[in-house]
Structure formats: structure tokens, C-alpha cells
């Protein structure tokens, strides 16, 4: 009988019944014990490395970034087939590429139609985007937004967003 009492499920009271307030259907032990084992120096180093990596990641990227194609994939044969836009670009990564210029030409009239249909004021939207332009820059790889001044990047975001 003693052996059975030692094997009770968590949450069970003394009579083998679940406790009413536990929210569990199992058995409740009389006592909880935790044995503290000393952590080896190797494991301590790993834990510190994980913590440091997490802190660096959080401090470097408060904002999640829209990823570029990884460099390892850029050397593959079909990279353009899978990652290069064919008609329209969105955002700064492919903006200005010559084969995408026809697509850029249709963005302004489409954006104006969207703004008219949604009763949005283009000046108000542009001002809102421009006032948050640093947050926009943080969403992209630095090298892709550094060539645009705030006005050009805000205009690009406005057109692409409305398109």
C-alpha cells in the first residue's frame, strides 16, 4: 500500500480523489522536492552564450526586418526565376531595376484610384509615412535604403502601399 501512495498522480488528495480547486484530474502529492544539481562549467558557458546572443539580437534588431535573399542562394542557377520580380517591385530591394520600369509607371494611377475610392488624403498619408521613416528604414537591410533620402523612400512606400 505504501508503494501505491508514492506513485500517486499529481493533484490527488490523500483519499485518491482529485482536489476540487486544482483544475486537474490527477493526484496531489503531499510534498514537493527539488534536488539542485551543480551545473557543469561547460553548460554554464552554453547558457551564457545563449543569453548573450539573445541580448545582442534584441538590441540590434528591435524591429523585424523584411529579409533579402541569403547570399548562399544568390549563386544558385535559378535565383532570378524564384526571387527576382518579373513585373512589379515592392519596396527598395528591387526598386529602379530597368526591366521593372513599366510596372513602376502604372503605380501612380493605381494608387490615385485607391486613394479616391477609400477617401484617403494623399498628403496626410505621405506625412504619416515620412514622420515614421526611421522605423521604415529599420524594416529593411541598411544597404538597400541608404541610397534613398527620406522623401524618396516615403514616396516609394506610399506608392507601393497604395498599389
N, C-alpha and C positions, 0 to 999 in steps of 0.2 A: 504494500500500500504506500510506503514511503517513496518508493521509486516512482509511482504514478504521480504523487504530489510534486515531485521535482520536474516532471515532464509537462506540467500544466501549460496551456497556451496563455499568451499574453492577454490580459484583460479579464481573466476568470477570477472570480472571487473564491473564497475558501470553500464553499459548498459545491463547486463545479459549475456554478451558474455565471453567465456574463454579468458584469456590473452594469447598472442601468445608465449611468452617466458617461460611460467610457466611449460610447459610439462605436464600439467594436463588439464582435460576437465571440471573440476569443476569451482566454483566461487571463487573469491579472496576477502577476507574481507578487509575493509578499515583499521582496527586497530586490533592488537593482544593484548590481555591482559592475564596475568598470575597472579592468586591470589596465594600468598605464604602463606601456612598454616604451622604453627609451628608443628613440628613432636614431637610426644609424646616420653617421655624418654624410654618407652618400645620398640618402633620402632627403636629409635636411638641405643639401645643396640643390637637389632637384626642385624641392618646394620653393626655395628662394629664387631659383631661376624662373620658375613658372610665375611667381609673384612679380618679379622684375619685368618679365616680358609683358605681363598683363598691364602693369603700370605704364610701361613705355607705349604700348598700343593705345591705351586710353588717353594719354597725354598728347600723343602725336595725332591721333585721329578722333577728335570729339565727334566729328561728322563721318558717316559712312560715305565712301566715295563710289562714284559710278566707275566701274573698272574698265581699264583698257585691255586690249588683247595681250596676254602674257608674252614676254619676249621669246620664250621657248617655243611658242606656237607660230611666231612670225616667220620662222624658217621653213615651215611646212609647205608642201606643194599647193594645197587648196586653200590657203589662207584668205585670198581675196574672195573666193567662192562663198565662204562661210561668214566672214567678218566684215568685209567691205560693203558699205551700202551701194546699191546699184542705181537708185533714182533720187532719193532724198536723204539728207543727213539731218540728224538732230543733235544739237549741242556742238561743242568745239572740236571733238576728236576728228571729224572728217570735214568740217566746215571749210569751204573755199576750194575744195578739190574740183578740177576742171570738168570732169565727167558728171559732176553733180550740179553744175550751174543751171541747167534747165529746171531742175527741181526747186532751186532757190528762187527762180523767177515766179513760180506760182504761189509761194508762201505769202507774200504781202496781200494779194487779193483774197486769198482764202482766209487769212487772219482778219481782214477787214469785214468779211462776211460773217465770220464767227462773232466778232465784237458787236456788229449791228444786231444779229439775231439774239444775242444774250444781253443786250442793253448794257454792255460794259464800256467804260470810258478808257480809251487808249492811253491818255495822259496819266490817269490815276494808276493804271496797271504798270505803266513804264516807271513811274515814280516809286511804286512799291517794290518793283524788282531792283531798281537802281539803289534804293536805300538798303537792300539786303544783299548787295552784290558780293560782299566778302564771304557771306555764307554760301552763295552760289559757287564762288571760286573753290571753296573747301570741298565741294562735292566732286570735283574733278582733279585729275592729276595736274600738279602745278605747271608742268611744261606745256600743257595744252591750253591753259587760259592766260599764260603770261604774255602772249603776243597780242592780246586784246585789251584795250583800255576799258574802263568801266562802262562807258557809253556804248561801245561796240558789243560788249558781252551782254549788257542789259537788253539791247535791241535784238540780239540773236535769241536770247531766252524768251523774249516777248513773242517774236515771230514763231519760233519753234513750239512754244507752249500753246499759242492760239491756233496754229496749224493743226 
